[in-house]
Amino acid sequence: MRLKDPPVLAFIIAAGAALTIAGAWQGTPLIVWIFKPLTTATIALAAWRRGLLVDRYARFIVGGLLFSLVGDVLLITPEFFVFGLLAFLLAHMCYLSAFTSDVRLGAQVQPFAAVAVIAAVALAIIWPGVETALQLPVIVYVVVLGAMTAQAQVRSFVRRTREARSAALGGALFLISDLILALDKFHAAVPAATFWILVTYWSAQTLIALSVPREELR
């Protein structure tokens, strides 16, 4: 039983997520401060242990998880929202770089068209609630997030491997997580938002981490 094995990783992530969600609902910041970053750090460690940073794909995935870890910490404090957004922007750029390491960007147009429609509808809904100072950062973030999600689907169609499908599902769940977050923050309160955001977010990150091909220590 090793951390990079999916069942072990799933159990640890589920426990960390449950504790974080419980801490948020009960208004216990200390629990959130401990287990939110710890959960993402565990996923990053698992990705590193799977790939050992031996190729470009593994390095970019681990880099994206580390930027996500920074974003998790920053987003605990609402005043640091813009900085958290920047950290996750860099995370998505890392993921996009990974997903284009072996498949050309936009090799198929259909996923990009589908994600563009989803992004446009989401922006139209939340736009009245986005304050002026955040409008440009939000647009840039949505573009990069959408490109990452779409390219993950393209790569899955082209490569047709278990790892590529894992990354594609992870990318889609990341988009769903951020859509829920955006609707809750800029449009209207989403019932049980914290639960749905964190469940989809950590599911996405876990699937992306598991997309790193296994390497064994020699």
C-alpha positions in Angstrom: 0.0 0.0 0.0 1.7 3.2 -1.2 0.6 6.8 -1.4 0.7 6.8 -5.2 -1.8 3.9 -5.4 -5.3 5.2 -6.2 -7.2 3.6 -3.3 -4.7 4.9 -0.7 -4.7 8.3 -2.2 -8.5 8.4 -2.5 -8.8 7.5 1.2 -6.4 10.2 2.4 -7.9 12.9 0.1 -11.5 12.0 1.2 -10.5 12.3 4.9 -8.7 15.6 4.4 -11.7 17.0 2.4 -14.2 15.8 5.0 -12.3 17.5 7.8 -11.9 20.8 5.7 -15.6 20.9 4.9 -16.5 20.2 8.5 -14.2 22.9 9.7 -15.7 25.4 7.2 -19.3 24.6 8.2 -18.6 24.7 11.9 -16.7 27.9 11.6 -13.4 26.4 12.8 -10.7 28.3 10.8 -7.8 26.3 12.4 -9.1 23.0 10.9 -9.4 24.6 7.5 -5.9 26.1 7.7 -4.5 22.7 8.5 -6.3 20.3 6.3 -7.1 22.4 3.2 -3.4 22.9 2.2 -2.5 19.5 3.7 -4.9 17.7 1.3 -3.6 19.4 -1.8 0.0 18.9 -0.6 -0.7 15.2 -0.3 -2.0 15.1 -3.9 1.2 16.9 -5.1 3.3 14.4 -3.2 1.5 11.5 -4.8 2.0 13.0 -8.3 5.7 13.4 -7.6 6.0 9.9 -6.3 4.2 8.5 -9.4 6.3 10.4 -12.0 9.5 11.2 -10.1 9.7 14.3 -12.4 11.4 12.3 -15.1 9.6 13.9 -18.0 8.1 17.2 -19.0 4.5 16.1 -18.3 5.2 15.0 -14.7 7.1 18.2 -14.0 4.3 20.4 -15.2 1.6 18.5 -13.3 3.5 18.7 -10.0 4.2 22.4 -10.7 0.4 22.9 -11.2 -0.3 21.2 -8.0 2.2 23.3 -6.1 0.7 26.5 -7.5 -2.7 25.2 -6.5 -1.4 24.6 -3.0 -0.4 28.3 -2.8 -3.8 29.3 -4.2 -5.6 27.2 -1.5 -3.8 29.0 1.2 -4.4 32.4 -0.3 -8.1 31.8 -0.8 -8.7 31.0 2.8 -8.5 34.8 3.4 -11.0 36.6 1.2 -8.8 39.7 1.0 -6.3 37.7 -1.0 -8.7 36.5 -3.6 -6.9 38.2 -6.5 -3.6 36.6 -5.5 -5.3 33.2 -5.1 -6.7 33.7 -8.6 -3.2 34.4 -9.9 -1.8 31.3 -8.3 -4.5 29.1 -9.9 -4.0 30.9 -13.2 -0.3 29.7 -13.0 -1.5 26.2 -12.0 -3.8 26.0 -15.1 -0.9 27.3 -17.3 1.2 24.4 -16.0 -1.6 21.9 -16.7 -2.0 23.3 -20.2 1.7 23.0 -20.8 1.5 19.4 -19.6 -1.4 18.6 -21.9 0.4 20.1 -24.9 3.6 18.3 -24.2 2.6 15.4 -26.4 -0.5 16.6 -28.3 -0.7 19.8 -30.3 -2.8 22.6 -28.8 -6.3 22.6 -30.4 -5.6 19.4 -32.4 -9.4 19.0 -32.4 -11.7 22.0 -32.4 -14.9 20.5 -31.0 -13.9 20.5 -27.3 -12.7 24.1 -27.6 -16.0 25.1 -29.1 -18.0 23.4 -26.4 -16.0 24.8 -23.6 -16.1 28.3 -25.2 -19.9 28.2 -25.1 -20.0 27.1 -21.5 -17.5 29.9 -20.5 -19.4 32.5 -22.4 -22.7 31.6 -20.8 -21.1 31.5 -17.3 -19.5 34.9 -17.9 -22.8 36.4 -19.0 -24.4 35.2 -15.8 -21.8 36.4 -13.4 -20.6 39.5 -15.1 -23.0 42.0 -13.4 -21.6 40.9 -10.1 -17.9 41.2 -11.0 -16.4 44.4 -9.7 -14.5 46.5 -12.2 -11.0 45.7 -10.7 -11.6 42.0 -11.1 -13.1 42.0 -14.7 -9.8 41.6 -16.6 -8.3 39.0 -14.2 -11.6 37.0 -14.4 -11.6 37.1 -18.2 -7.9 36.0 -18.4 -8.6 33.2 -15.8 -11.6 31.9 -17.7 -9.7 31.8 -21.0 -6.8 29.9 -19.5 -9.1 27.6 -17.5 -11.2 26.9 -20.6 -8.1 26.2 -22.7 -6.8 23.8 -20.1 -10.1 21.9 -19.9 -10.6 21.7 -23.6 -7.0 20.6 -24.3 -7.4 17.9 -21.7 -10.4 16.5 -23.7 -8.4 16.8 -26.9 -5.5 14.9 -25.5 -7.9 12.1 -24.3 -9.4 11.7 -27.7 -6.0 11.6 -29.4 -4.0 9.4 -27.0 -6.8 7.2 -25.7 -5.0 6.0 -22.6 -6.2 5.6 -19.1 -4.0 8.4 -17.9 -5.2 10.8 -20.6 -8.9 10.0 -19.7 -8.1 10.6 -16.1 -6.7 14.1 -16.9 -9.7 14.8 -19.1 -12.2 14.0 -16.4 -10.0 16.0 -13.9 -10.1 19.0 -16.3 -13.9 18.9 -16.6 -14.4 18.6 -12.8 -12.0 21.6 -12.3 -14.2 23.6 -14.7 -17.3 22.6 -12.8 -15.7 23.5 -9.4 -14.8 26.9 -10.6 -18.2 27.5 -12.2 -19.8 26.8 -8.8 -17.4 29.0 -7.0 -18.0 31.9 -9.5 -21.7 31.6 -9.3 -21.6 31.6 -5.5 -19.2 34.6 -5.3 -20.5 36.8 -8.1 -24.1 35.8 -8.8 -26.1 34.2 -6.0 -25.5 31.9 -3.1 -25.3 28.2 -4.1 -26.7 25.7 -1.6 -23.9 23.8 0.1 -21.4 25.6 -2.1 -18.4 24.8 0.0 -19.2 21.1 -0.1 -19.6 21.0 -3.9 -16.7 23.2 -4.7 -14.2 21.2 -2.6 -15.5 17.8 -3.6 -15.2 18.6 -7.3 -12.0 20.5 -6.8 -10.1 17.7 -5.0 -11.6 15.1 -7.3 -10.2 17.1 -10.2 -6.8 17.4 -8.7 -6.6 13.8 -7.7 -7.5 12.6 -11.2 -4.9 15.0 -12.7 -2.3 13.7 -10.3 -3.2 10.1 -11.3 -2.7 11.0 -15.0 1.1 11.1 -14.3 2.5 7.8 -15.7 4.1 5.6 -13.1 7.9 5.5 -12.7 9.7 3.2 -10.4 12.8 4.0 -8.3 15.8 2.2 -9.6 
